[in-house]
Structure formats: C-alpha cells, structure tokens
Amino acid sequence: MHTRMIAALTLLAATLPASAHAAQFQAGADIFTGTGVAARYVGPGGNAQPSNRALGSIADGGFDTFDTFGFYNTGTGGLALNRQVELLSGNTYRFLDTFTNTTGAAIRTTVNFFGNLGSDGDELVSYAQGGLTVSCEDDGDGSCTGDAVLALVSGNNGLAQATVTADRYNARFALDVAAGQSVSLLNFAFPARDEAGPLASDVALARTTGQALIAAPRVDGLSAAQIATIVNFTVSAVPEPASWAMMLIGFGAAGMMLRRRRPTRVAFA
C-alpha cells in the first residue's frame, strides 16, 4: 500500500465519529487448549480426551459464527502435527500447522482443514476465488443474517482446494514430505459483523481483508524458520505489524462509510 494512500485512509479514519470505530464486534478468544479456551494454542494436533475435541479448534468465535472450526478431520497420513493457533489483532484467527515426516521414507498424503460453520446448513457464499471464500448465514431469502460474515483464506499459490457445502468448510492440501522434512500450512479466518447485525459493509470488509491476506499473509510473530516451511503461500514483502494496523484502519474506514450510505442487510443475486 502506498504511503499517500495509508496517510489518506488514516486521516479519513480519524475524522469518523468515535461511535463508528466501535461498530465491529470483538471475536472471542475461543481456541480450545485441551483444558479450556484461550486466545492462543501451541502444541500437538489431535483430540483431547475424554472430550474428543480437536486441539486448537475454535469453539464459537462470537455470535455462533462457528460450531467448531479449524482442524484436520481426515487425519495426517502418518505425519506428526504441531499447531500454533492464535487470535491476532483485528479479529483475525491464524492457523499455522506444521507436518513433520519422522519416518525413513517419503510420505505423500492429502490433509483436509475442516470447519463446521454456525449457519446450520444455510451458508451463503458470495465470493470464492484465488484461495479466498467469503460467506455468511443465509436468512432464506438470499440475505446475510445472524452470524458474522466470514473471510476464509487457504493460500495464494493454488495448492488448496477449498469448498463450502451446506455449513461445512473444507480446504484440501496434497502434501509430499521427504523423510525428516517439515512443511507448514497457513490458514486464516476473519469474521466481520456489525454489532447491530451483518450489513453490506461487513461483506465488503470481509472481502477486502481476505484479499489483503492473500496478497500479504500475516506472519508477524512467526520465526524465519517457521515462515520458510509454509507451502500454501508465496510469501513476499511482508508488511510490518504497524503497516498491517494502518491497512486495517483503512478497511474499517471504508466499511464504515459504506454502512453510513447503505445501512441495510446485503442480498446476493
């Protein structure tokens, strides 16, 4: 993003009423740690017992946006899995999953990153292209209602095959891992919802934020060694955290202006 554009968006955000800045809900720190929920989980994949809940999955996220989201429901094909899942600033959930081949032979397998969405079978997809899926709960007449609008990001280099069927999100990844090698998959989930209900501006915000993550995935806080193992993104020119904060302010400002012009729910043709 150019310096002049950042400055203009920052100035625009500063001129908006204070109440406008508080319109977006705060996503919940609902990442399952094995003993409870928190804003971060670092540890092995798999399920905790006796609950059989997936470690590192999101329980709800707020406004019933998820009914357990973000785990591998078809196994790991013999690869050891270590997870780093966290709620970043700006309502962005980040999943970094590292698969390690501890055997003496290469492993070729397909893993499936899965999420049960909170719409209970009524998911409405407005955009699905280039590793980004934007969807919301359908009110039955082609409008968003109830849950947050979701931007689900599965990569920018074509490795992922992502679909939403009913209320199930599936992102499939074909992995070839040499003996002793580690590879990582990076996924994001961004919920957008005005506190008064999902609006047209929330759909716009989800799409612009998702596209920003496609262009420059958030790897702030990850080590160079972790970043080097990521296989579903081509990572280049990564913004510093301060630049990402400016970008989010800009997206929020644009969304607030759209909401002020058209404060209605969005319908898809």
PyMOL commands that set and color helices and strands:
alter all, ss='L'
color gray80, all
select helices_A, chain A and resi 3-15+18-21+200-215+224-228+241-261
alter helices_A, ss='H'
color red, helices_A
select strands_A, chain A and resi 31-32+37-38+40-44+47-48+53-54+66-72+80-88+92-100+107-117+123-129+132-137+149-153+160-165+168-177+182-192
alter strands_A, ss='S'
color yellow, strands_A
deselect
rebuild
show_as cartoon
